[in-house]
Amino acid sequence: MPFVYNMPFFSILICMVGGIVTPFFRNRRLTQIVNTCIIAAVFAMSLTLLISLLTEEDSFTYMMGHFPAPWGNELRAGPFEALMAMVFSIVMFLSLVGGMRGINHDIRPTRIPLYYTMMNFLLSSMLALIYTNDMFTAYVFIEINTICACAIVMAKDSGMTVVATIRYLIMSLIGSGFFLFGVSILYTITGHLLMSNVQQSVIALVESGQYTVPLVTSLGLMVLGLAIKSALYPFHSWLPNAHGSSTTASSAILSGLVLKGYIILLVKMCYRVFTPDILISLHITDVLFVLGVLGMIMGSIKALKETHIKRMIAYSSVAQIGYIFMGIGLGTKVGIMAACFHILAHAFTKPMLFLSANGLVDVSNHQYEMKALRGSARKDIVSGIGFTVGALSMIGIPLFAGFAPKIFLGIGSMESNFHMIVTFLALALSTLLNALYYVPAVVAFWSKPKQQQTQTQEEASMVLQQEKPKKSVFLLSSIGVFIALNFVLGIAYGPIMKIITTGLNLLG
């Protein structure tokens, strides 16, 4: 067995070991350094794995402990999984580095080692969701992911975070419960937990017409559970409060990564457990398509009404999750490819928006209301540019990351007249709604503050210098890298789509 085949296991293991040893560190800086080294190691292993698998155009399964089922379980890795693991490590690193000032300010010094402990376990659980080939193992790491996500939300010491965490925990446990019930029913009728073995049994059951109702029930419960945990409309109510109350790094990671881990698991289930054809025949894709379209529209309407900048970005995430589910709901290869590309686009864009918003808030006396942020981009140009780039990407302007997925969603819908009409209308309306709340925000941020409109240019300049706080080099650097990555996705989407296509072909 090539040594590179151990990379998925080592990636998960090193994060778990990091989570175990981190609480013993008393020095905050040492904790951050160790966390950075762990993420760097995961990135290096994921990149090595991706290059190796792309070179050979191959995928593999790794038997844990070399014990066959049911005594052991498997990890599965291909170009798709390796790409997602690499992206997750990049976003995790940039979010933590960019939000370092907020972490040090919002979290008690004694809690910071525990915060990074939860981050290590969180990354470990997300990698496990990406690589797992076992349904029950997926459930175990879903629960670990839930605990860690709730912990990083509650890390900020305020009353609102406790309320937001409790609401998040309740909704997450409901979603996890549905998923577990679905897995239990599926195991009862198939006798397997490994995805490849379950798929063979499911195909045989569908062809014979046996256990149709339990099969549909199982599939529906698992999809419902993952939809709740992904904040798909109308199961999104916990998301704005969780984002609005948590520290900036937590908001960036929740939106950019945590929500995507469950969607990646859903994509794997579409190919490794049920196949797209079965999902279409059972009309599961139709349900996902409708919910995705509703999420695109209703999330944007909610964002349009919001005046709190972090909550507005959170509702925007609800809309963007709708894009992803609509792509999966199309049931076509191009549609699922577009959904997977949008996972990357959203992962590189939404954390940038949260980090940029944090920079704008810092130069506005820590005010989160939109009207209080007028002129903030003039005080922090990098954060202003970052928010502008992120906004244009979410709208879907060419050359930015969010443009390509919309094009491919349109292409993926052309196999069905009904899907094509609804998709194009939904894309047009959603794009318009995105522009209606992002463009005014960007214009306001770059406009002159009202108190300066009656001042002379010299007086206004003096006020700006006086109000200008010390900027975080880490924050500005992270935003700069996110901007560059956004343009890379927007310009070089062809090679990236090729990787996704290769990965999905091998996944199926």
N, C-alpha and C positions, 0 to 999 in steps of 0.2 A: 504494500500500500504506500503510495507517495506521501511524503511528510506533509505536503500542503493540505491533505485531506483532514488533518488534525486541527486546522485553523478554526473552523466553527466552534469546536469543543473548547479549544484554548481561549477563544474570544469570550465565551460565556464564563469559563472558569476564572479567568483573570479578573473579571469584573466582580464576581462573587467573592473571591479572595480579598479584593480591594475593599469591598463592603464590610467584610469581617474584621480586617485589621485597622481600618480608618478610625473607629471610635477610640482606639488606644493612643492616637496622636493628640498631644496637648497643644502643639504649635499649629496655629491656623495656616500659616504659610506652607508648612510641611504638608499639611492635609491637602492643600490646593495643588502642590507640586506632584504629590503621589497620584491624585485624581487625574491631573494632566498627563502624566506618564502612562496611566492605564488607558486613557482614551487614545493616546498616540499609538500605543501597542495594538489596540483594536483596529485603528485605521490602517496601520502597516500590514497587519494580517489580512484584513479585508481586501486591501488593494492587491496584495500578493495573490490571494485566492482568485480575485476577479481576473487578473492578467492571465493566470494559469488556465482558468476555465475557458476564457475567451480564445486563448491560443489553441486549445484542443477542442473547443466547442463541445464541451462535455459537462456532465453533472454527476453527482454521486450521493450515496447514502452512507452514513457513518453509524455503525452499530455501537451504542454505548456499552462499554465493558465487554463487548463482543458476545453478549448474551442475546440469543434470539427471542422474539416475542413468544409468549407474553411476559417473560422474565425481564426483558430489557426493552429499551425504546431506541428510536433512531433519530439522527439529525440528517437533514437533506440540504444539499447546497448546489447551486447552479449560478450562472451569471446574474440572474435576477436577484437572488438572495444576497450574493456578494456585493452587488451594487447598492442595495438598500442598506446593508450593514455599514458600508463605507460612508454613505451619505449621513446615516444616523450618527456616526462618530464625529463627522465634521460639524454637524449642526449642534450636537451636544457640547463640543469643545467651544465653539464660537459663542453659544448662548451663555455658558458659564463664565467665560472670559469677559464677554461684553457686559454681563450682569454682575460682575464681581463687586463693584461699588455698592450696588443694591443689596447684595448678600451680606456684605460687611456692615451695612447700615441698618437693614431691616431685621436681621436675625441676631439674637443674643450670641456673644462670643462662645459661650459654653455649648451652644446648639450647632455651631457651624460644622464641627466634625461629624455630628449625626446627620446634618443636611447632606454632606458629601457621601456619607454612607448610603443614604437613600438614593442618591444619584447613581452610585455604582451598582446597587441592586436594580435600579430602574433600567439602566442600560443593559444589564445582564438579562433581565426579563424580556426586554424588547428584542434583543438578539436571539433569545430562545424562541420568541414568537416568529421571527423571521426564518430560523433554521429548522424548527421542529418538524418532524414527520409523524408525530404521535398526537392523537386528539386529546387524550387525558393530560399529557404533559403540557399541551397548549393551555388547558384549563388551569393547571397549577401555576403557570407563569402569568396567566391573566390575573389571578388573585394576587400574586406577588407585585405585579405592575400596579394593581389597584391600591394596595397598601402603601407603596412607595410614592405614588402620585398624590394620594391624600396627605402624606407626610410632608411633601415639599410645598403643598398649598398651605398647610397649617404652620409651616415654619415661621412665617411672618407673624410677629407677636401683636395681634389685634383681635378685637371681638368679632369683626366681620369675617376674618379668616376661619374662625371656628364654625360659624354658621355655614359659610360656603363649603367647608370641608365635610360637615355632616350631610349636607344636601348631596354633595358629590359622592360621598361614601354610600349613601342609600341608593342612589341611581346606579352606581357601579355594581353594587351587590345584586341589585335586581337583574342587571344585564348579565352578570356572571352566573346567577342562578338559572336564567333561561338557557344560557349556553350549556351548563352542566346537565340540565334536564334533557336537552337535545342530544348531547353526547351519550347519556345513559340509554335513551331510547335507541339510538343508532347502534350502540354496542349490543343491546338486547336482540335486535333483529339481524345483526351481521356477525356477532361474535368476535369482532376485531376492533383494534384501536389504532393500528398503524394505517396511515392514509392510503398507501398503495393497496393494502389488503382490503380495507373498507371499500375502496373504489370497485374492486372486482366483484365484491358481494352486492354492492348497490346496483351495478350494471346488470347483474344476473337477476336481481329482484325486479328491476324495471322491465326487463325483457319478458319475465314470466308473469308480471302483473301481480305479484305477491306483496303483501304488507305495504300497499300503496299509501294508506292513511297514516300508519306509523312513520313511514319514510318522509312524507310531506310534513308531518307534525315535527319530527326531529329536525329537518332542515329549516323549517320556519322558526323554531325556537332558537336555534343557533344563530341564524341570520338576525333575528330580533335582538338577541343578546349583544351581538357585535355592533348592531346599529345603535343601540342605547349607549354603549361604551364609546362609540365614535362620534357621539353628539349629533347624529342625523336627525333632522326635523321629522316629527315633533318631539323627539326625545332629548332636546338640547337645553332644557331649562337650567341645568346645573352649570353649564359652561360659562356664561357671562359673569356670574358671581365668583366662580373659581378664578377666572382671569383677572377680574377687577380687584380682587382682594389679595392676591398673592404677589410675591416679589417678582421683579421683571424676568429674571432667569427662569423661574418656575413657569411663568406665563408663556415664555418663548418655547420652552421644552414641551409643555402640555400641548400647545397648539401645533408646533412643528413636528413633534415626534410621537407622543403618547397616542394621540388619536390615529396616527398612521399605522402604528403597530397592529392594531385590530383589523384595519382595512387590508393590510398585507396578508394577515392570516385568512381573511375572507377570500382574497384573490387565490391563495394557495388551495383553499377548500374548493373553489370553483374548478380548478384544474386537477387537483390530486385526489379529491374525494367524490365529487358529484359529476364533473365534466360540464362544460357549458351547454351541451345538447340536453342533458337531463334537466338542468335549471330552466331552460326554455320550455321544455315539455311540461314541467310542473308549474309554469307561470310565475316562478320566483323572480325571474328577471323583470317581469312586468311590474311587480310590486316595488322592486328596487328602483326601477326607472321612474315610477310615479313619485315615490318618496324623494328621489334625487331632484326631480324638477321642482317639487314643492319646497325643498330645502334651498335651492338656488334662489327662488323668488322670495320666500318668506324670510329667510335669513337676511337678505338685502333690505327688505322693508323694515325689519327690526333695526338694522344698522342705521338706516336712514333717519329713524326717529331718535336715535341715541345721541346724547350730548357728552357723555363720559368717554374719553378717547380709548381707554383700554376695553371698555365694554363694547364700543363700536367695532374695534378690531376683532373682538371675540364673536360678535354676531356675523362679521364678515367670514370668519372661519366656518360657521354653520352653513353659509352660502357655498363656500368652496368645497366643503365636504359633500354638499349636494352635487356638485360637478362630478366628483369621483364616483359617487353611487350611480349617477345617471349613466356614466360611461360603462360601469359594470352591468347596469340594467339593460343596456343595448344588446348585450349577449353576443356581440361580434368581436372578432379578434382585434380589429382596429379600435373599437370602443374601449376594450379592456386595456389596450396599449395606451390610449389617451388617458385613461384613469390612472394608470401607473406613472405616466409622465407627470400628471398633475400632482401626484404625491410628492415627486421631487420638487416641482415648481413651488408648491405650497410650503414644503419643508425649508426651502431656501429663502422664501419671501416673508412668511408670517413672523418668524423670529426677528427678522430685520425690522419689521414694522413695530414690534414691541420694544426692541432696543432703541430704535429711533424715537419712538414716542417717549421713552424714558428720558432720553437726552433733551427733548423739547420740554418735558415737564420740569426737569432740573433747572432749566434757565427761566422758568415761569413761576418761581416761588412754590414749586411742587403742587401746582394746580392742575387737576385732570379734566376740568370742564373745557370744552372746545373754545368758548369765547375768551377764556383766560389765556389760551395759547396763541392768540393772534400776535404775529411778529416774532414768534419764538425761533423760527428757522433762520432769521437774521442774526440771532445771538449764537446759534449752534448750526453752522452751515452744513457740516457733515451729517448730523442727524436730520436736518431738513432735506438734504439730497437723498439720504437713505429712505425717509418716509415717502418722498416723491417717487423714487424708483419703485418702491414696494406698491404704492398706490397704482401707478401706471401698469405694473405687472398684473395686479389683481383685476384691473379693468380689462386687460387683454390687449394692450397696445403692442404693435410689432416691435421686435428687437428685445423685448422683455420676456421673462420666463413664462408668464401666464398666457402668452399669445398662442403658442404651438398647440397646447392641449385643446383649445377651443376649435382650432382648425381640424384637428384629428377627430374630435367628437362629432363635428359636422360630417366628416368623411365616413366615420363609423356608422352613422345613422342612415346612410343612403341605401342600405339593403332592404329597408322597409319604408314604404311611403308614410305610414302613420308616424313611426319614430322620427323620420326625417322632418316632417312638418313641425311636430311638437318640439324636437330638439332645436331646430333653427329659431323658432319663436321664443323658446326658453332662453337660448343663448343671447338673442337680441335684447330681450327684456331684462335679463340679469345684467348684461353689460351696461345697459342704460342706467339701471338702479345703482350699480357699482360706481358709475361715474357721478351720479347725483349726490353721493355722500363722500366720496374720496376727493373729487375735484374741488368742491368748496372748502374742504379741510386743508388741502394743499395751498390753495389761494390765500386762505386766512393765515396760515403759518408764515407765508412769505410776504404778507402785507405789513405795512407800518402799524405799530400799535396805536390805538386810539389816542392815548395820552401824548403821543409824539406828533400827531398830525398837525397841531398848531405850533409846534416848535420849529426853530430854524434847523438847518441841516447840521450846523456845528453843535447846537444844544442836544439834538437827538443822538449824535455820535458820542457825546460825553455821557449821556444816560446809558447808552448801550455798553460803554466801557465799564461804567460803575456797576451795572447789573450783571455783567458777565461773570459767572462763577468759574471755578477751576474745572477744566474738562478732564474726563477720564481718557487716558491714552488707550486703555484696553477697550473701552466702549467704541471709540472712534475707529480703532483698528478692526474690530469685529464687524462694524457696519460697513467699512470699506471692503472687506473680504466678501461679505454677503452681496454687496453691490456687484462686485466682479463675477461672482458665481451666478448671479441673476442674469447678467449679460451673456455668460457662457451658455447657459441653458437656452436663452432666447435666440442666440445666433447659431450655435453648434448643436441644434436639437437633432439633426440627422444621425450622427454617430451614436448619440444617447438612445434614440429610438431604436437603432439597430441592436444595441445591447439588450434593451427591454424585449424586443422581438425575439432575439435568440434565447433569452432567458425563459420567456413564456412558452416558446416552442419546446424547450427541454423540460419545462415544468409539466407540460401536458403529456 
